[in-house]
Amino acid sequence: MTPEDDVPPRLRDAASVLPLLGVFLLMPPVIVLFAAPVLVGGVPLIVVYLFGVWLALIVCAALLARRIERRRA
């Protein structure tokens, strides 16, 4: 039995889809939607969007990694 067998398919699928979601959210056609001349707390909206997506991807990856590691242990 390999360690991959202990991980439920749903978690494996989520771990596979997360990078694809990140690529989609950071593609130019999507980013252009947030390129409006709007300030959020004195910061341009596009900067808030980029760093927000980046932070969300990191948090989601950390949570997924923690759940996968817990399943294996």
PyMOL Python script that loads the backbone (N, CA, C, O; Angstrom):
from pymol import cmd

cmd.read_pdbstr("""\
ATOM      1  N   MET A   1       0.850  -1.178   0.000  1.00  0.00           N
ATOM      2  CA  MET A   1       0.000   0.000   0.000  1.00  0.00           C
ATOM      3  C   MET A   1       0.894   1.239   0.000  1.00  0.00           C
ATOM      4  O   MET A   1       1.756   1.396   0.865  1.00  0.00           O
ATOM      5  N   THR A   2       0.681   2.102  -0.967  1.00  0.00           N
ATOM      6  CA  THR A   2       1.478   3.323  -1.065  1.00  0.00           C
ATOM      7  C   THR A   2       0.816   4.441  -0.272  1.00  0.00           C
ATOM      8  O   THR A   2      -0.379   4.369   0.016  1.00  0.00           O
ATOM      9  N   PRO A   3       1.584   5.482   0.088  1.00  0.00           N
ATOM     10  CA  PRO A   3       0.993   6.606   0.825  1.00  0.00           C
ATOM     11  C   PRO A   3      -0.102   7.318   0.043  1.00  0.00           C
ATOM     12  O   PRO A   3      -0.997   7.915   0.640  1.00  0.00           O
ATOM     13  N   GLU A   4      -0.044   7.263  -1.285  1.00  0.00           N
ATOM     14  CA  GLU A   4      -1.073   7.912  -2.089  1.00  0.00           C
ATOM     15  C   GLU A   4      -2.426   7.231  -1.928  1.00  0.00           C
ATOM     16  O   GLU A   4      -3.467   7.856  -2.129  1.00  0.00           O
ATOM     17  N   ASP A   5      -2.413   5.943  -1.565  1.00  0.00           N
ATOM     18  CA  ASP A   5      -3.667   5.213  -1.392  1.00  0.00           C
ATOM     19  C   ASP A   5      -4.435   5.697  -0.171  1.00  0.00           C
ATOM     20  O   ASP A   5      -5.654   5.535  -0.114  1.00  0.00           O
ATOM     21  N   ASP A   6      -3.753   6.288   0.809  1.00  0.00           N
ATOM     22  CA  ASP A   6      -4.406   6.754   2.020  1.00  0.00           C
ATOM     23  C   ASP A   6      -5.149   8.067   1.811  1.00  0.00           C
ATOM     24  O   ASP A   6      -6.003   8.432   2.618  1.00  0.00           O
ATOM     25  N   VAL A   7      -4.835   8.770   0.745  1.00  0.00           N
ATOM     26  CA  VAL A   7      -5.435  10.077   0.496  1.00  0.00           C
ATOM     27  C   VAL A   7      -6.730   9.882  -0.289  1.00  0.00           C
ATOM     28  O   VAL A   7      -6.728   9.246  -1.343  1.00  0.00           O
ATOM     29  N   PRO A   8      -7.834  10.428   0.223  1.00  0.00           N
ATOM     30  CA  PRO A   8      -9.098  10.290  -0.512  1.00  0.00           C
ATOM     31  C   PRO A   8      -9.027  10.995  -1.866  1.00  0.00           C
ATOM     32  O   PRO A   8      -8.335  12.003  -2.009  1.00  0.00           O
ATOM     33  N   PRO A   9      -9.737  10.469  -2.849  1.00  0.00           N
ATOM     34  CA  PRO A   9      -9.710  11.073  -4.183  1.00  0.00           C
ATOM     35  C   PRO A   9     -10.151  12.531  -4.177  1.00  0.00           C
ATOM     36  O   PRO A   9      -9.672  13.330  -4.983  1.00  0.00           O
ATOM     37  N   ARG A  10     -11.046  12.874  -3.288  1.00  0.00           N
ATOM     38  CA  ARG A  10     -11.524  14.256  -3.238  1.00  0.00           C
ATOM     39  C   ARG A  10     -10.393  15.220  -2.877  1.00  0.00           C
ATOM     40  O   ARG A  10     -10.294  16.299  -3.461  1.00  0.00           O
ATOM     41  N   LEU A  11      -9.536  14.840  -1.918  1.00  0.00           N
ATOM     42  CA  LEU A  11      -8.406  15.694  -1.551  1.00  0.00           C
ATOM     43  C   LEU A  11      -7.373  15.739  -2.668  1.00  0.00           C
ATOM     44  O   LEU A  11      -6.788  16.788  -2.939  1.00  0.00           O
ATOM     45  N   ARG A  12      -7.150  14.607  -3.312  1.00  0.00           N
ATOM     46  CA  ARG A  12      -6.215  14.578  -4.440  1.00  0.00           C
ATOM     47  C   ARG A  12      -6.709  15.476  -5.574  1.00  0.00           C
ATOM     48  O   ARG A  12      -5.926  16.194  -6.196  1.00  0.00           O
ATOM     49  N   ASP A  13      -8.012  15.429  -5.835  1.00  0.00           N
ATOM     50  CA  ASP A  13      -8.585  16.281  -6.882  1.00  0.00           C
ATOM     51  C   ASP A  13      -8.449  17.753  -6.529  1.00  0.00           C
ATOM     52  O   ASP A  13      -8.119  18.575  -7.384  1.00  0.00           O
ATOM     53  N   ALA A  14      -8.706  18.085  -5.263  1.00  0.00           N
ATOM     54  CA  ALA A  14      -8.576  19.479  -4.827  1.00  0.00           C
ATOM     55  C   ALA A  14      -7.135  19.952  -4.976  1.00  0.00           C
ATOM     56  O   ALA A  14      -6.892  21.084  -5.393  1.00  0.00           O
ATOM     57  N   ALA A  15      -6.182  19.093  -4.638  1.00  0.00           N
ATOM     58  CA  ALA A  15      -4.772  19.459  -4.771  1.00  0.00           C
ATOM     59  C   ALA A  15      -4.378  19.610  -6.244  1.00  0.00           C
ATOM     60  O   ALA A  15      -3.463  20.368  -6.564  1.00  0.00           O
ATOM     61  N   SER A  16      -5.047  18.910  -7.120  1.00  0.00           N
ATOM     62  CA  SER A  16      -4.758  19.029  -8.552  1.00  0.00           C
ATOM     63  C   SER A  16      -5.400  20.269  -9.167  1.00  0.00           C
ATOM     64  O   SER A  16      -4.844  20.876 -10.083  1.00  0.00           O
ATOM     65  N   VAL A  17      -6.564  20.638  -8.661  1.00  0.00           N
ATOM     66  CA  VAL A  17      -7.304  21.762  -9.234  1.00  0.00           C
ATOM     67  C   VAL A  17      -6.772  23.100  -8.729  1.00  0.00           C
ATOM     68  O   VAL A  17      -6.886  24.104  -9.432  1.00  0.00           O
ATOM     69  N   LEU A  18      -6.201  23.139  -7.545  1.00  0.00           N
ATOM     70  CA  LEU A  18      -5.739  24.399  -6.964  1.00  0.00           C
ATOM     71  C   LEU A  18      -4.747  25.147  -7.861  1.00  0.00           C
ATOM     72  O   LEU A  18      -4.934  26.347  -8.063  1.00  0.00           O
ATOM     73  N   PRO A  19      -3.708  24.516  -8.410  1.00  0.00           N
ATOM     74  CA  PRO A  19      -2.820  25.264  -9.318  1.00  0.00           C
ATOM     75  C   PRO A  19      -3.527  25.749 -10.579  1.00  0.00           C
ATOM     76  O   PRO A  19      -3.232  26.831 -11.086  1.00  0.00           O
ATOM     77  N   LEU A  20      -4.459  24.944 -11.083  1.00  0.00           N
ATOM     78  CA  LEU A  20      -5.204  25.368 -12.273  1.00  0.00           C
ATOM     79  C   LEU A  20      -6.075  26.578 -11.962  1.00  0.00           C
ATOM     80  O   LEU A  20      -6.197  27.488 -12.781  1.00  0.00           O
ATOM     81  N   LEU A  21      -6.673  26.586 -10.787  1.00  0.00           N
ATOM     82  CA  LEU A  21      -7.461  27.743 -10.375  1.00  0.00           C
ATOM     83  C   LEU A  21      -6.577  28.981 -10.260  1.00  0.00           C
ATOM     84  O   LEU A  21      -6.971  30.074 -10.667  1.00  0.00           O
ATOM     85  N   GLY A  22      -5.373  28.802  -9.701  1.00  0.00           N
ATOM     86  CA  GLY A  22      -4.435  29.916  -9.591  1.00  0.00           C
ATOM     87  C   GLY A  22      -4.044  30.466 -10.947  1.00  0.00           C
ATOM     88  O   GLY A  22      -3.993  31.682 -11.136  1.00  0.00           O
ATOM     89  N   VAL A  23      -3.767  29.584 -11.891  1.00  0.00           N
ATOM     90  CA  VAL A  23      -3.411  30.030 -13.243  1.00  0.00           C
ATOM     91  C   VAL A  23      -4.571  30.788 -13.867  1.00  0.00           C
ATOM     92  O   VAL A  23      -4.372  31.829 -14.494  1.00  0.00           O
ATOM     93  N   PHE A  24      -5.787  30.268 -13.697  1.00  0.00           N
ATOM     94  CA  PHE A  24      -6.955  30.938 -14.263  1.00  0.00           C
ATOM     95  C   PHE A  24      -7.139  32.329 -13.659  1.00  0.00           C
ATOM     96  O   PHE A  24      -7.382  33.293 -14.385  1.00  0.00           O
ATOM     97  N   LEU A  25      -7.026  32.438 -12.334  1.00  0.00           N
ATOM     98  CA  LEU A  25      -7.249  33.722 -11.663  1.00  0.00           C
ATOM     99  C   LEU A  25      -6.158  34.748 -11.972  1.00  0.00           C
ATOM    100  O   LEU A  25      -6.382  35.950 -11.829  1.00  0.00           O
ATOM    101  N   LEU A  26      -4.985  34.283 -12.394  1.00  0.00           N
ATOM    102  CA  LEU A  26      -3.887  35.197 -12.687  1.00  0.00           C
ATOM    103  C   LEU A  26      -3.671  35.412 -14.185  1.00  0.00           C
ATOM    104  O   LEU A  26      -2.677  36.015 -14.590  1.00  0.00           O
ATOM    105  N   MET A  27      -4.592  34.926 -14.998  1.00  0.00           N
ATOM    106  CA  MET A  27      -4.491  35.149 -16.446  1.00  0.00           C
ATOM    107  C   MET A  27      -4.873  36.592 -16.769  1.00  0.00           C
ATOM    108  O   MET A  27      -5.732  37.173 -16.106  1.00  0.00           O
ATOM    109  N   PRO A  28      -4.238  37.167 -17.783  1.00  0.00           N
ATOM    110  CA  PRO A  28      -4.526  38.565 -18.141  1.00  0.00           C
ATOM    111  C   PRO A  28      -6.000  38.899 -18.372  1.00  0.00           C
ATOM    112  O   PRO A  28      -6.427  39.973 -17.946  1.00  0.00           O
ATOM    113  N   PRO A  29      -6.810  38.046 -19.021  1.00  0.00           N
ATOM    114  CA  PRO A  29      -8.215  38.447 -19.192  1.00  0.00           C
ATOM    115  C   PRO A  29      -8.962  38.634 -17.865  1.00  0.00           C
ATOM    116  O   PRO A  29      -9.853  39.478 -17.767  1.00  0.00           O
ATOM    117  N   VAL A  30      -8.606  37.862 -16.869  1.00  0.00           N
ATOM    118  CA  VAL A  30      -9.267  37.991 -15.561  1.00  0.00           C
ATOM    119  C   VAL A  30      -8.686  39.172 -14.799  1.00  0.00           C
ATOM    120  O   VAL A  30      -9.424  39.920 -14.159  1.00  0.00           O
ATOM    121  N   ILE A  31      -7.383  39.345 -14.862  1.00  0.00           N
ATOM    122  CA  ILE A  31      -6.740  40.450 -14.146  1.00  0.00           C
ATOM    123  C   ILE A  31      -7.224  41.794 -14.682  1.00  0.00           C
ATOM    124  O   ILE A  31      -7.363  42.750 -13.920  1.00  0.00           O
ATOM    125  N   VAL A  32      -7.482  41.874 -15.984  1.00  0.00           N
ATOM    126  CA  VAL A  32      -7.929  43.135 -16.590  1.00  0.00           C
ATOM    127  C   VAL A  32      -9.245  43.606 -15.966  1.00  0.00           C
ATOM    128  O   VAL A  32      -9.516  44.806 -15.925  1.00  0.00           O
ATOM    129  N   LEU A  33     -10.051  42.681 -15.488  1.00  0.00           N
ATOM    130  CA  LEU A  33     -11.311  43.059 -14.850  1.00  0.00           C
ATOM    131  C   LEU A  33     -11.077  43.923 -13.603  1.00  0.00           C
ATOM    132  O   LEU A  33     -11.944  44.707 -13.214  1.00  0.00           O
ATOM    133  N   PHE A  34      -9.912  43.776 -12.988  1.00  0.00           N
ATOM    134  CA  PHE A  34      -9.598  44.508 -11.763  1.00  0.00           C
ATOM    135  C   PHE A  34      -8.637  45.671 -12.004  1.00  0.00           C
ATOM    136  O   PHE A  34      -8.092  46.229 -11.051  1.00  0.00           O
ATOM    137  N   ALA A  35      -8.426  46.037 -13.254  1.00  0.00           N
ATOM    138  CA  ALA A  35      -7.509  47.126 -13.589  1.00  0.00           C
ATOM    139  C   ALA A  35      -8.217  48.472 -13.637  1.00  0.00           C
ATOM    140  O   ALA A  35      -7.810  49.366 -14.379  1.00  0.00           O
ATOM    141  N   ALA A  36      -9.252  48.615 -12.865  1.00  0.00           N
ATOM    142  CA  ALA A  36     -10.003  49.871 -12.828  1.00  0.00           C
ATOM    143  C   ALA A  36      -9.248  50.888 -11.966  1.00  0.00           C
ATOM    144  O   ALA A  36      -8.502  50.507 -11.063  1.00  0.00           O
ATOM    145  N   PRO A  37      -9.439  52.158 -12.240  1.00  0.00           N
ATOM    146  CA  PRO A  37      -8.763  53.189 -11.430  1.00  0.00           C
ATOM    147  C   PRO A  37      -9.463  53.394 -10.081  1.00  0.00           C
ATOM    148  O   PRO A  37      -9.972  54.475  -9.786  1.00  0.00           O
ATOM    149  N   VAL A  38      -9.473  52.340  -9.282  1.00  0.00           N
ATOM    150  CA  VAL A  38     -10.128  52.360  -7.970  1.00  0.00           C
ATOM    151  C   VAL A  38      -9.063  52.105  -6.911  1.00  0.00           C
ATOM    152  O   VAL A  38      -8.188  51.258  -7.092  1.00  0.00           O
ATOM    153  N   LEU A  39      -9.142  52.832  -5.820  1.00  0.00           N
ATOM    154  CA  LEU A  39      -8.216  52.631  -4.711  1.00  0.00           C
ATOM    155  C   LEU A  39      -8.943  51.955  -3.552  1.00  0.00           C
ATOM    156  O   LEU A  39     -10.073  52.309  -3.216  1.00  0.00           O
ATOM    157  N   VAL A  40      -8.284  50.993  -2.959  1.00  0.00           N
ATOM    158  CA  VAL A  40      -8.804  50.310  -1.774  1.00  0.00           C
ATOM    159  C   VAL A  40      -7.811  50.575  -0.653  1.00  0.00           C
ATOM    160  O   VAL A  40      -6.737  49.976  -0.609  1.00  0.00           O
ATOM    161  N   GLY A  41      -8.173  51.461   0.236  1.00  0.00           N
ATOM    162  CA  GLY A  41      -7.252  51.818   1.312  1.00  0.00           C
ATOM    163  C   GLY A  41      -5.996  52.489   0.794  1.00  0.00           C
ATOM    164  O   GLY A  41      -4.933  52.356   1.399  1.00  0.00           O
ATOM    165  N   GLY A  42      -6.096  53.207  -0.312  1.00  0.00           N
ATOM    166  CA  GLY A  42      -4.953  53.891  -0.891  1.00  0.00           C
ATOM    167  C   GLY A  42      -4.106  53.027  -1.809  1.00  0.00           C
ATOM    168  O   GLY A  42      -3.085  53.483  -2.324  1.00  0.00           O
ATOM    169  N   VAL A  43      -4.523  51.772  -2.019  1.00  0.00           N
ATOM    170  CA  VAL A  43      -3.785  50.837  -2.874  1.00  0.00           C
ATOM    171  C   VAL A  43      -4.658  50.535  -4.094  1.00  0.00           C
ATOM    172  O   VAL A  43      -5.862  50.321  -3.952  1.00  0.00           O
ATOM    173  N   PRO A  44      -4.065  50.516  -5.289  1.00  0.00           N
ATOM    174  CA  PRO A  44      -4.863  50.195  -6.483  1.00  0.00           C
ATOM    175  C   PRO A  44      -5.531  48.820  -6.373  1.00  0.00           C
ATOM    176  O   PRO A  44      -4.972  47.884  -5.802  1.00  0.00           O
ATOM    177  N   LEU A  45      -6.722  48.726  -6.926  1.00  0.00           N
ATOM    178  CA  LEU A  45      -7.519  47.500  -6.849  1.00  0.00           C
ATOM    179  C   LEU A  45      -6.780  46.295  -7.427  1.00  0.00           C
ATOM    180  O   LEU A  45      -6.877  45.196  -6.881  1.00  0.00           O
ATOM    181  N   ILE A  46      -6.051  46.482  -8.511  1.00  0.00           N
ATOM    182  CA  ILE A  46      -5.356  45.356  -9.141  1.00  0.00           C
ATOM    183  C   ILE A  46      -4.287  44.773  -8.210  1.00  0.00           C
ATOM    184  O   ILE A  46      -4.070  43.562  -8.195  1.00  0.00           O
ATOM    185  N   VAL A  47      -3.628  45.626  -7.445  1.00  0.00           N
ATOM    186  CA  VAL A  47      -2.611  45.147  -6.497  1.00  0.00           C
ATOM    187  C   VAL A  47      -3.274  44.357  -5.374  1.00  0.00           C
ATOM    188  O   VAL A  47      -2.778  43.308  -4.964  1.00  0.00           O
ATOM    189  N   VAL A  48      -4.393  44.870  -4.885  1.00  0.00           N
ATOM    190  CA  VAL A  48      -5.133  44.156  -3.835  1.00  0.00           C
ATOM    191  C   VAL A  48      -5.591  42.796  -4.362  1.00  0.00           C
ATOM    192  O   VAL A  48      -5.513  41.797  -3.647  1.00  0.00           O
ATOM    193  N   TYR A  49      -6.063  42.753  -5.595  1.00  0.00           N
ATOM    194  CA  TYR A  49      -6.515  41.502  -6.203  1.00  0.00           C
ATOM    195  C   TYR A  49      -5.357  40.508  -6.323  1.00  0.00           C
ATOM    196  O   TYR A  49      -5.484  39.357  -5.905  1.00  0.00           O
ATOM    197  N   LEU A  50      -4.240  40.941  -6.885  1.00  0.00           N
ATOM    198  CA  LEU A  50      -3.107  40.036  -7.087  1.00  0.00           C
ATOM    199  C   LEU A  50      -2.593  39.458  -5.771  1.00  0.00           C
ATOM    200  O   LEU A  50      -2.370  38.252  -5.660  1.00  0.00           O
ATOM    201  N   PHE A  51      -2.407  40.321  -4.783  1.00  0.00           N
ATOM    202  CA  PHE A  51      -1.910  39.822  -3.510  1.00  0.00           C
ATOM    203  C   PHE A  51      -2.969  39.017  -2.764  1.00  0.00           C
ATOM    204  O   PHE A  51      -2.639  38.095  -2.019  1.00  0.00           O
ATOM    205  N   GLY A  52      -4.244  39.362  -2.964  1.00  0.00           N
ATOM    206  CA  GLY A  52      -5.315  38.580  -2.351  1.00  0.00           C
ATOM    207  C   GLY A  52      -5.385  37.175  -2.922  1.00  0.00           C
ATOM    208  O   GLY A  52      -5.535  36.208  -2.176  1.00  0.00           O
ATOM    209  N   VAL A  53      -5.278  37.055  -4.242  1.00  0.00           N
ATOM    210  CA  VAL A  53      -5.278  35.738  -4.881  1.00  0.00           C
ATOM    211  C   VAL A  53      -4.049  34.951  -4.439  1.00  0.00           C
ATOM    212  O   VAL A  53      -4.145  33.763  -4.131  1.00  0.00           O
ATOM    213  N   TRP A  54      -2.919  35.600  -4.408  1.00  0.00           N
ATOM    214  CA  TRP A  54      -1.678  34.946  -3.993  1.00  0.00           C
ATOM    215  C   TRP A  54      -1.809  34.417  -2.565  1.00  0.00           C
ATOM    216  O   TRP A  54      -1.457  33.269  -2.294  1.00  0.00           O
ATOM    217  N   LEU A  55      -2.309  35.240  -1.662  1.00  0.00           N
ATOM    218  CA  LEU A  55      -2.478  34.830  -0.271  1.00  0.00           C
ATOM    219  C   LEU A  55      -3.492  33.702  -0.158  1.00  0.00           C
ATOM    220  O   LEU A  55      -3.272  32.750   0.591  1.00  0.00           O
ATOM    221  N   ALA A  56      -4.594  33.790  -0.885  1.00  0.00           N
ATOM    222  CA  ALA A  56      -5.619  32.748  -0.833  1.00  0.00           C
ATOM    223  C   ALA A  56      -5.071  31.412  -1.336  1.00  0.00           C
ATOM    224  O   ALA A  56      -5.387  30.366  -0.769  1.00  0.00           O
ATOM    225  N   LEU A  57      -4.264  31.433  -2.383  1.00  0.00           N
ATOM    226  CA  LEU A  57      -3.667  30.198  -2.893  1.00  0.00           C
ATOM    227  C   LEU A  57      -2.712  29.577  -1.880  1.00  0.00           C
ATOM    228  O   LEU A  57      -2.686  28.358  -1.710  1.00  0.00           O
ATOM    229  N   ILE A  58      -1.932  30.412  -1.213  1.00  0.00           N
ATOM    230  CA  ILE A  58      -1.007  29.907  -0.200  1.00  0.00           C
ATOM    231  C   ILE A  58      -1.768  29.286   0.959  1.00  0.00           C
ATOM    232  O   ILE A  58      -1.415  28.202   1.424  1.00  0.00           O
ATOM    233  N   VAL A  59      -2.808  29.963   1.427  1.00  0.00           N
ATOM    234  CA  VAL A  59      -3.592  29.450   2.553  1.00  0.00           C
ATOM    235  C   VAL A  59      -4.290  28.150   2.169  1.00  0.00           C
ATOM    236  O   VAL A  59      -4.286  27.195   2.946  1.00  0.00           O
ATOM    237  N   CYS A  60      -4.883  28.104   0.989  1.00  0.00           N
ATOM    238  CA  CYS A  60      -5.553  26.880   0.544  1.00  0.00           C
ATOM    239  C   CYS A  60      -4.571  25.720   0.394  1.00  0.00           C
ATOM    240  O   CYS A  60      -4.883  24.590   0.770  1.00  0.00           O
ATOM    241  N   ALA A  61      -3.401  25.990  -0.147  1.00  0.00           N
ATOM    242  CA  ALA A  61      -2.389  24.942  -0.294  1.00  0.00           C
ATOM    243  C   ALA A  61      -1.926  24.434   1.066  1.00  0.00           C
ATOM    244  O   ALA A  61      -1.729  23.232   1.244  1.00  0.00           O
ATOM    245  N   ALA A  62      -1.750  25.337   2.026  1.00  0.00           N
ATOM    246  CA  ALA A  62      -1.333  24.925   3.366  1.00  0.00           C
ATOM    247  C   ALA A  62      -2.415  24.082   4.037  1.00  0.00           C
ATOM    248  O   ALA A  62      -2.107  23.076   4.675  1.00  0.00           O
ATOM    249  N   LEU A  63      -3.668  24.481   3.900  1.00  0.00           N
ATOM    250  CA  LEU A  63      -4.758  23.703   4.497  1.00  0.00           C
ATOM    251  C   LEU A  63      -4.887  22.331   3.845  1.00  0.00           C
ATOM    252  O   LEU A  63      -5.096  21.331   4.531  1.00  0.00           O
ATOM    253  N   LEU A  64      -4.764  22.283   2.526  1.00  0.00           N
ATOM    254  CA  LEU A  64      -4.813  20.996   1.835  1.00  0.00           C
ATOM    255  C   LEU A  64      -3.656  20.096   2.259  1.00  0.00           C
ATOM    256  O   LEU A  64      -3.846  18.905   2.507  1.00  0.00           O
ATOM    257  N   ALA A  65      -2.472  20.665   2.340  1.00  0.00           N
ATOM    258  CA  ALA A  65      -1.305  19.875   2.744  1.00  0.00           C
ATOM    259  C   ALA A  65      -1.484  19.331   4.157  1.00  0.00           C
ATOM    260  O   ALA A  65      -1.115  18.192   4.444  1.00  0.00           O
ATOM    261  N   ARG A  66      -2.048  20.146   5.030  1.00  0.00           N
ATOM    262  CA  ARG A  66      -2.260  19.704   6.409  1.00  0.00           C
ATOM    263  C   ARG A  66      -3.282  18.556   6.470  1.00  0.00           C
ATOM    264  O   ARG A  66      -3.089  17.587   7.204  1.00  0.00           O
ATOM    265  N   ARG A  67      -4.370  18.674   5.690  1.00  0.00           N
ATOM    266  CA  ARG A  67      -5.377  17.616   5.683  1.00  0.00           C
ATOM    267  C   ARG A  67      -4.832  16.330   5.072  1.00  0.00           C
ATOM    268  O   ARG A  67      -5.125  15.236   5.554  1.00  0.00           O
ATOM    269  N   ILE A  68      -4.040  16.462   4.014  1.00  0.00           N
ATOM    270  CA  ILE A  68      -3.457  15.274   3.390  1.00  0.00           C
ATOM    271  C   ILE A  68      -2.481  14.602   4.340  1.00  0.00           C
ATOM    272  O   ILE A  68      -2.470  13.376   4.459  1.00  0.00           O
ATOM    273  N   GLU A  69      -1.664  15.397   5.017  1.00  0.00           N
ATOM    274  CA  GLU A  69      -0.696  14.835   5.965  1.00  0.00           C
ATOM    275  C   GLU A  69      -1.405  14.151   7.128  1.00  0.00           C
ATOM    276  O   GLU A  69      -0.963  13.100   7.595  1.00  0.00           O
ATOM    277  N   ARG A  70      -2.505  14.743   7.599  1.00  0.00           N
ATOM    278  CA  ARG A  70      -3.265  14.140   8.694  1.00  0.00           C
ATOM    279  C   ARG A  70      -3.862  12.804   8.257  1.00  0.00           C
ATOM    280  O   ARG A  70      -3.917  11.864   9.050  1.00  0.00           O
ATOM    281  N   ARG A  71      -4.307  12.710   7.009  1.00  0.00           N
ATOM    282  CA  ARG A  71      -4.878  11.449   6.511  1.00  0.00           C
ATOM    283  C   ARG A  71      -3.828  10.364   6.417  1.00  0.00           C
ATOM    284  O   ARG A  71      -4.118   9.192   6.657  1.00  0.00           O
ATOM    285  N   ARG A  72      -2.609  10.746   6.071  1.00  0.00           N
ATOM    286  CA  ARG A  72      -1.534   9.761   5.924  1.00  0.00           C
ATOM    287  C   ARG A  72      -1.037   9.258   7.262  1.00  0.00           C
ATOM    288  O   ARG A  72      -0.573   8.123   7.365  1.00  0.00           O
ATOM    289  N   ALA A  73      -1.130  10.097   8.299  1.00  0.00           N
ATOM    290  CA  ALA A  73      -0.585   9.704   9.623  1.00  0.00           C
ATOM    291  C   ALA A  73      -1.505   8.747  10.354  1.00  0.00           C
ATOM    292  O   ALA A  73      -1.198   8.325  11.469  1.00  0.00           O
TER     293      ALA A  73
END
""", "prot")
cmd.dss("prot")
cmd.show_as("cartoon", "prot")
cmd.util.cbc("prot")
cmd.orient("prot")
